[in-house]
Amino acid sequence: MAIIKEAIKQLLSRPVTLKYPFERVAPPEGFRGRPVWDMRRCIGCGLCSKICPSGAIEIIGKGKEAKIKYYVDRCMFCGQCAESCPRNAIAMTSEFELANYSREKMLYEYEREF
């Protein structure tokens, strides 16, 4: 009898879930999405690449000539790169819809503008 009562109660109540692509909720504060580099602040030390547990960051070159390759498909969004950066050149965004069918589109390259 209690099961029937609960079933009727649930049928008359509103759904708890959202219709995702059409209804969205903003990520909470402190959410760790895709990291982005500010190349004006980056000194090319390579600490982010060394500390990344999944190997998602590749540094090509040293110092001011450094080029950064960031592989989204390898990243686990732990935020270690942003925490370890001595110049605070890495910021974690709230961008999280990063899936793609092409691996080429999941590679972000950062270069210094001269």
N, C-alpha and C positions, 0 to 999 in steps of 0.2 A: 504494500500500500504506500509506503514511503517513497518507493521508486517512481510510482505513477505521479505522486505529488511533485516530486523534484523535476520530472520530465515536463509536466505542464508549466511549472514555474520557469524553466529554461526556455520553453517555446515562446512564452510571452515576454521575455526580457530581450533587451538589445544585445547584439553581438559585441564581444569584447575586442575582437580583432579589427584591423583596418583593411580597407581594400587598397593594398599597397601601392601600386603604381599611380593610383588616382588620389589617394589620401596619404599624406606624408607627415611624419613627426620629425622635428628638428633633433639632431643628435644632442645628447646632454653635454653640459660643460665638462671639459677635460677629456672629451672623446679623442682618441688617437686615430686619425685617418692617414691619408697620404702625406709623407713628409715633402717639403719643398725647401730648396736651398736659395739663400740670398748670396749670390756670387760676389757682390760688393763687399760682404763681410767675411767670406770664406778665405782662409789663408792657405788652403791646400795641404793641411798637415796630415790628412789621411786617417785620423783617429776614428772617424765615423765608419770607414771601411774596415778597420781592424776590429772594431768592437761589435759589428753587426753579426748576430748569431746565425743568420740564414744566408749570408753572403749576397745580399741584395744590392750592395753598393760597391762600385768599382771605381777606383781613382786611377786616372791615366795621367802621368806626369807628376811634377812636384811644384810646390809653392804657387806663385801667381799664375803659372801656365797650366795648372791642373784642370783636367776635364773630368766631370763626374757622370757616371752612368748609373742610373737607378732602375732596378728591375722590379716592377710591381708584382709580377708573378712569383717572386721568391720572398718578398717581404711578409713578415708576420705582424707588422705594425706595433712592435713592442715599445718604440720610442727611445731606445738606447742611443741611437745616433744623435737625436736632439739633446738628450741629457748630457752626452759626453762632449759635445762641441764646445771648445774653449771660447769661441767668439759669438756664440748663439746665432750662427748662420743657418741653422736648420729649424724649421717650425713645423709642427704637426697640424695639418688642416683637418677640417671636418668632412672632407670628401671621402666617401666610402663606396660609391657605385663605380668600381674600377674594372669589372669583368669585361673581357673582350674575346673575340674569336681569333684574333691575330696577335701573335707574340710580339711582333714589331711595334704594335700600338701600345704595348705594355712596358715599353722602354722609354724612360725620360732621360734626356741628356742635358747637362748644364755646363755651359762654357762662360768664361769671363769675356765681357765685351771690352775691346781695347779702343 
